[in-house]
Amino acid sequence: MTASTSNREKSRILITCPKGIVPYLAEEIRSLELPVLEERIAAVETEGTLSDAMRLNLHLRTGHRVLFLVRTFKAGTPDELYRKLKEIGWEDYIEADGYVSVTASVENPTIKDSRFAGLKCKDAIVDRIKMKRGRRPDSGPEKRGAAVFLYWRESACSVYLDTTGEPLARRGYRKIPLQAPMQETLAAAVIHAAGWRGESSFINPMCGSGTLAIEAALIGLEKAPGLLRSRYAFQHLIGFDPKAWQSMRSESRAKTRKALPGLIIASDISPEAVKAARQNAKTAGVDHLMEFRVCDFRETPVPEGGGVIMLNPEYGKRMGEINKLSEIYKGIGDFFKQKGLGCRGYIFTGNLDLAKKVGLRTRRRIPFFNGEIECRLLEYDLYAGTRKGPA
């Protein structure tokens, strides 16, 4: 692939994501009119050009990295890996006076530390460029230039251009994260699973730093999350067309809705949390669509007309916390019954024993992972009357 054709030639594209999010990522890829070739445990494979990779970076809400396949080959040892990698025309991708970082995922009996494989990959890249261009690019761990990803299992190697750099989850709006915030990609997937698209109100008690409410606003507006970021690794590749990228961004910005039919309400008992959520929403450009309240979750207003109520309470690790949280989960059930009639209620939790305290029958239990913690998004249809039962 040469600089003149790199934006037009197709290759496999692997988009990584957290476990449990694959179905929602696959749906997003199809909505961009790209094929889903394979669904893995924590990734989805499609096919397209580098221009398509740019589009994926701009629009995906649930993916982490967009990896553009350069070559697959067999290598049994580090030296063989180096030789095979040095055969690739890296001078067509990376500027001789540029910068490159390498990340490696390795399971090979000859390698004890994946960083060593990454170092061999980096050496092959810069040595090849020096051989062809007379000088070598700078390199290091920071994601501030071109990026390469090496995947090596036994003797099978795949080497990719990491077109993203810093993960897509880092939208750029969460300047004040607070303690143990939900990751942006997980929040987007959870809202996607709930089926909320902006047609009704979205109520988020216990909002913390506001991630769920902000992601809901971005989804409701159909605002591409990539518009919030200014730096991607693909911008440092040879053949990158700044005008085409700006045109892509402008087209996406023009399709963004200006208002929402429903309200987005974010509340928390902590003034510091609400202050952080308000500032983060302002950075994301959606604070004008949201109503913030400092109050106990039970006092959160629920507008008429129905909608989605979504809470992400603590899971608890110690017995003292569990006893205290039992009352909170019971209170969530009471809040749903007293204020949420006509809405769909959701609780995202990693503690299903605590969820039993809610005292309402779940309609769906959708599996997710928050890091390594297996979680569920519990859905409740909130009707008037006695639609109670075991959780």
Buried (B, 14 or more C-beta within 10 A) or exposed (E): BEBEEBBEEEBBBBBBBBBBBBBBBBEBBEEBEBEBEEEEEBBBBBBBBBBBBBBBBBBBBBBBBBBBBBBEBEBEBBEBBBBBBBEBBBBBBBBBEBBBBBBBBBEBEBBEEBBBBBBBBBBBBBBBBBEEBEEBBEBEEEBBBBBBBBBBEEBEBBBBBBBBBBBBBBBBBBEBEBEEBBBBBBBBBBBBBBEBEBEBBBBBBBBBBBBBBBBBBBBBBEBBBBBBBEEBBBBBBBBBEEEEBEEBBEEBEEEEEEEBEBBBBBBBBBEEBBBBBBBBBBBBBBBEBBBBBBEBBBEBBBBEEBBBBBBBBBBBEEEEBBEEBBEBBBBBBEBBBEBBBEBBBBBBBBBBEBBBBBBBEBEBEBEBBBEEEEBBBBBBBBEEEEEEEEB
